[in-house]
Amino acid sequence: MQPDISVVIPLYNEEESLPELVAWIERVCKEHNYAHEVIMIDDGSKDNSWDVIKSLSAQYPAVKAIKFQRNYGKSPALYEGFKAATGNVVITMDADLQDSPDEIPELYHMIVTDGYDLVSGWKKVRYDNAITKNLPSKLYNGVNRWISGIKLHDMNCGLKAYKRKVIKSIEVYGEMHRFIPVLAKHAGFNKIGEKVVVHRPRKYGVSKFGWERFINGFLDLLSIQFVSRFGKKPMHLFGALGAFAFLAGFIIVAWLAVERFMEGASFGITHKVGFYLAPPIMIIGIMFFLTGFLAELIVRNAADRNAYLTEERIGLDK
């Protein structure tokens, strides 16, 4: 029987929190009579997380798991989790107990009853450090809203719910997990909602993310905007830039030629700024054209970029 819900949980060194988290999810799903599966992706943990997962899978039949051979990051973990998920609604959450499983029923309701394609959690009240995490997060989300046009307060929140069709229509790679709503929008899913969720204080361990995620996140957002618009037609961008540059250089050359014709032998062409500007501008234009052609070849011959070494699986096909 197809599950109502797939709960996808990427994790790295979270052995202490896993038993409490799984028991909590099981209790909530049982209270609401949800057929469900819990897919845990161990992203190369160095502690005993995998042993804990194996123990939980023996205790709870709904628990399935994938163990990466090494640490790849959250996006690859979500990619594998999405690929394995079979539920009608897919809910993601972090493994550190800062996301509450009590949010699952309302998230499920918003997808199934209200018809949202994607619902993102908004941690309106946060328990993180105000200077090192909260302030940068607000600035980061403000830039995201401005560039993407998606009015979410907390795009990077790990607690999200999706229609199954959404996660099967997008590809999460690199560090693009921060921008799944942007990927979904560019895939044609426009009904994107938001729900205020409880942000609980961290009970075990320490945060796995630092300041560099904000810089990387901004660069990733620009990459998504570029790829979504020109990923299948790079020549449209590079060809346009090349044509503009080449035309500008040609106009300068033509103007110099006209001036030379008008003024005759007394015209000192080498004393004109345009004489030195035109050749490099035209060369840049030609280089843009060549870049466009190479990009078209790469797009048409790109290999699968999402290939990860897995060490072991529980309850899932190879």
C-alpha positions in Angstrom: 0.0 0.0 0.0 1.3 3.4 -0.9 2.0 5.5 2.2 0.2 8.7 2.9 3.4 10.3 4.1 7.1 9.9 3.5 9.2 11.6 6.1 12.7 12.2 4.7 15.5 13.0 7.3 19.0 13.7 6.2 21.5 13.4 9.1 25.1 13.6 10.1 26.3 12.6 13.6 23.0 12.7 15.3 23.0 9.4 17.2 21.6 10.9 20.4 18.5 12.5 18.9 17.4 9.7 16.6 15.5 7.4 19.0 13.4 10.3 20.4 12.8 11.7 16.9 11.6 8.5 15.4 9.4 7.6 18.4 7.8 11.1 18.1 7.1 10.7 14.4 5.6 7.3 15.0 3.3 8.6 17.8 2.0 11.5 15.6 1.4 9.3 12.6 -0.4 6.6 14.7 -2.6 9.2 16.4 -3.8 10.5 12.9 -3.9 7.1 11.3 -1.3 8.0 8.6 0.2 5.2 6.6 3.8 6.4 6.5 7.5 5.6 6.0 10.5 7.3 7.6 13.5 7.5 5.2 16.8 8.4 7.0 19.9 9.2 5.0 23.1 8.9 7.0 25.5 11.4 5.3 28.7 9.5 6.3 28.3 10.0 10.0 31.4 9.4 12.2 29.5 8.5 15.3 27.2 5.5 15.9 24.2 7.0 14.0 24.0 4.0 11.6 23.9 1.5 14.4 21.1 3.4 16.0 19.2 3.5 12.7 19.6 -0.3 12.3 18.2 -0.7 15.8 15.3 1.6 15.1 14.5 -0.2 11.8 14.1 -3.4 13.8 11.8 -1.7 16.2 9.8 0.3 13.7 8.9 -1.3 10.3 8.3 2.1 8.8 12.0 3.1 9.2 14.1 2.8 6.0 17.6 4.1 5.5 20.5 4.8 3.2 24.1 5.1 4.4 26.5 7.1 2.3 30.1 5.9 2.1 31.3 9.4 2.9 30.0 12.8 3.7 28.4 14.4 0.6 26.2 17.1 2.1 22.5 17.8 2.6 21.5 18.2 -1.0 22.8 14.7 -2.1 21.1 13.2 1.0 17.8 14.8 0.0 18.2 13.7 -3.6 18.5 10.1 -2.6 15.7 10.5 -0.1 13.4 12.0 -2.7 14.3 9.3 -5.1 13.3 6.6 -2.6 10.1 8.3 -1.3 6.8 6.8 -2.3 4.3 8.7 -0.1 1.7 11.0 -1.6 3.0 13.8 0.6 6.7 14.1 1.3 7.8 15.9 4.5 11.4 16.8 5.2 12.8 17.7 8.6 16.2 17.9 10.3 17.3 15.2 12.7 18.4 17.5 15.5 14.9 17.7 17.2 14.7 21.5 16.4 11.9 20.6 14.0 8.7 19.3 15.7 6.9 16.3 14.3 3.8 17.7 15.7 3.7 20.0 12.6 3.2 17.0 10.4 -0.7 16.9 10.4 -1.1 20.6 9.5 1.5 20.4 6.8 -0.2 17.3 5.4 -3.6 19.1 5.5 -2.2 22.1 3.6 -1.0 19.8 0.8 -3.9 17.4 0.6 -6.9 19.7 1.4 -5.7 23.2 0.7 -4.0 22.1 -2.6 -0.5 23.6 -2.1 2.3 22.2 -4.1 4.9 23.0 -1.5 4.7 24.4 2.1 7.8 25.8 3.7 8.1 26.2 7.5 8.8 29.6 8.9 10.6 29.7 12.2 9.2 33.0 13.3 10.7 32.7 16.8 14.2 31.2 16.7 16.5 30.0 19.5 19.7 30.5 17.5 22.4 33.1 18.2 20.9 36.5 17.2 24.2 37.8 15.8 25.8 34.8 14.1 22.7 33.1 12.8 19.4 35.1 13.1 20.6 38.4 11.6 22.5 36.8 8.6 19.5 34.5 8.0 17.1 37.5 7.7 19.5 39.3 5.3 19.9 36.1 3.3 16.2 35.5 3.0 15.6 39.1 2.1 18.0 38.8 -0.8 16.3 35.5 -1.8 12.9 37.0 -1.9 14.2 39.9 -4.0 16.0 37.7 -6.6 13.6 34.8 -6.8 10.2 36.6 -6.4 9.1 33.9 -3.9 7.7 35.6 -0.8 8.9 33.2 1.9 10.3 34.4 5.2 12.5 31.3 5.8 13.4 29.6 2.5 16.2 27.5 4.2 13.9 26.0 6.8 14.4 22.2 6.8 10.8 21.5 7.7 8.9 21.4 4.4 6.0 19.5 2.8 5.6 18.6 -0.9 3.3 16.9 -3.2 5.0 13.8 -4.4 5.0 15.1 -8.0 7.1 18.1 -6.9 10.0 16.1 -5.5 9.9 13.8 -8.5 10.1 16.8 -10.9 13.1 18.6 -9.5 16.8 17.7 -9.2 18.6 18.7 -6.0 22.4 18.8 -6.4 25.4 20.6 -5.1 24.0 22.7 -2.3 20.7 23.6 -3.9 18.6 22.3 -1.0 18.4 25.9 0.2 16.4 26.8 -2.9 14.0 23.9 -3.4 11.1 26.4 -3.6 12.9 28.2 -6.5 13.5 24.9 -8.2 9.9 24.0 -7.8 8.7 27.3 -9.2 10.9 26.9 -12.3 9.4 23.4 -12.7 5.9 24.9 -12.9 4.7 24.5 -9.3 3.4 28.0 -8.4 1.2 27.3 -5.4 3.9 27.7 -2.7 2.7 28.4 0.9 4.2 29.0 4.2 3.4 27.9 7.8 4.7 29.3 11.0 6.4 26.4 12.8 7.9 25.9 16.3 11.7 26.2 16.4 12.9 24.1 19.4 16.2 24.7 21.2 18.9 22.2 20.2 18.9 19.4 22.6 22.0 17.4 21.5 25.2 18.1 19.6 26.2 21.3 17.7 25.2 23.0 14.5 26.9 21.5 11.4 26.7 24.8 9.4 28.9 27.9 9.5 29.1 31.4 8.0 30.2 30.1 4.6 26.7 28.8 3.9 25.4 32.4 3.4 28.0 33.2 0.8 27.6 29.8 -0.9 23.9 30.2 -0.8 23.9 33.5 -2.6 26.1 32.1 -5.3 23.9 29.0 -5.6 20.8 31.3 -6.0 22.4 33.1 -8.9 23.3 29.7 -10.4 19.7 28.5 -10.2 18.4 31.7 -11.8 20.9 31.3 -14.6 20.4 27.6 -15.1 16.6 27.7 -15.0 16.6 30.4 -17.6 19.5 29.4 -19.9 20.4 25.9 -18.8 18.8 24.3 -21.9 19.6 27.2 -24.2 22.9 28.8 -23.2 23.5 30.2 -26.7 20.6 32.6 -26.1 22.6 34.3 -23.4 26.2 34.0 -24.7 25.1 34.5 -28.3 23.3 37.8 -27.4 26.3 39.1 -25.5 28.6 38.1 -28.3 26.4 39.7 -30.9 26.2 42.9 -28.9 30.0 43.1 -28.3 30.8 42.3 -31.9 28.3 44.8 -33.2 29.7 47.5 -30.9 33.2 46.8 -32.1 32.1 46.8 -35.8 30.3 50.2 -35.3 33.5 51.7 -33.9 35.5 50.4 -36.9 32.8 51.7 -39.4 32.9 55.1 -37.7 36.7 55.2 -38.0 36.5 54.3 -41.6 33.9 57.1 -42.3 36.1 59.6 -40.5 39.2 58.4 -42.5 37.2 58.8 -45.7 35.9 62.3 -44.7 39.3 63.7 -43.5 41.6 62.0 -46.0 45.3 61.4 -45.5 45.5 63.8 -42.7 43.4 61.5 -40.5 45.5 59.9 -37.8 43.7 56.7 -37.1 46.2 55.4 -34.5 45.6 58.5 -32.4 41.9 57.6 -31.9 40.7 55.7 -28.8 38.4 53.7 -30.9 41.3 52.2 -32.8 42.4 50.5 -29.6 38.9 49.6 -28.3 37.4 48.0 -31.4 39.6 44.9 -31.8 39.4 43.7 -28.2 35.6 44.3 -28.1 35.1 42.3 -31.3 37.4 39.5 -30.0 35.3 39.4 -26.8 32.2 39.1 -28.9 33.7 36.1 -30.8 34.7 34.5 -27.5 31.1 34.8 -26.2 29.9 33.1 -29.3 32.4 30.3 -28.8 31.5 30.0 -25.2 27.8 29.6 -26.2 28.6 26.9 -28.7 30.7 25.0 -26.1 27.9 25.3 -23.5 25.4 24.0 -26.0 27.7 20.9 -26.6 28.1 20.4 -22.9 24.3 20.6 -22.3 23.6 18.0 -25.0 26.2 15.6 -23.7 26.0 16.1 -19.9 26.4 13.0 -17.8 24.4 12.3 -14.7 25.7 14.5 -12.0 23.9 12.8 -9.1 25.9 9.6 -8.5 26.8 8.8 -4.9 28.5 5.9 -3.2 26.2 4.1 -0.8 27.5 1.6 1.7 24.3 0.0 3.0 20.5 0.3 2.6 17.7 -0.8 4.9 14.2 -1.5 3.5 15.0 0.0 0.1 16.0 -1.5 -3.2 19.6 -1.0 -4.5 
